[in-house]
Amino acid sequence: MNELQALLNDGLIRTKHVENAAVINIKQRKVCASTFGFNVPPENALNLIHAFHKNLLQVRKEGLYFKEKHYKCVRADENSIYLKNPDGGLIAVKTKTFILVATYGVGMYPSVCVEAVETL
């Protein structure tokens, strides 16, 4: 396990506010770490990068597909996107170098999940 995986596990998964998480390197355009069993397909990583850099208005209007599920946009700005569907939610937070994406289940409090991801 590398340091990023350890950080995801210790900073997010162990809090039980987030189900899965991954870190996408924006410049390399690929996932550089993820929690156990959370496989983010390359096209989903690219969609998130594109959403932040060129497509935020469209994401606000139409939502986003991630891992073959459609998510409706709840909040989006230049540094974060918060989406949900009947099965749970998706949070993406962008820094200069990385995008941190995390999922949470129906029974979790979305605001706590967003706060946990943004804090990390």
Secondary structure, 3 states (H helix, E strand, C coil): CCHHHHHHHHHCHHHCCCCEEEEEECCCCEEEEECCCCCCCHHHHHHHHHHHHCCHHHHHHHCEEECCEEEEEEEECCCEEEEEECCEEEEEEECCCEEEEEEEECCCCHHHHHHHHHHC
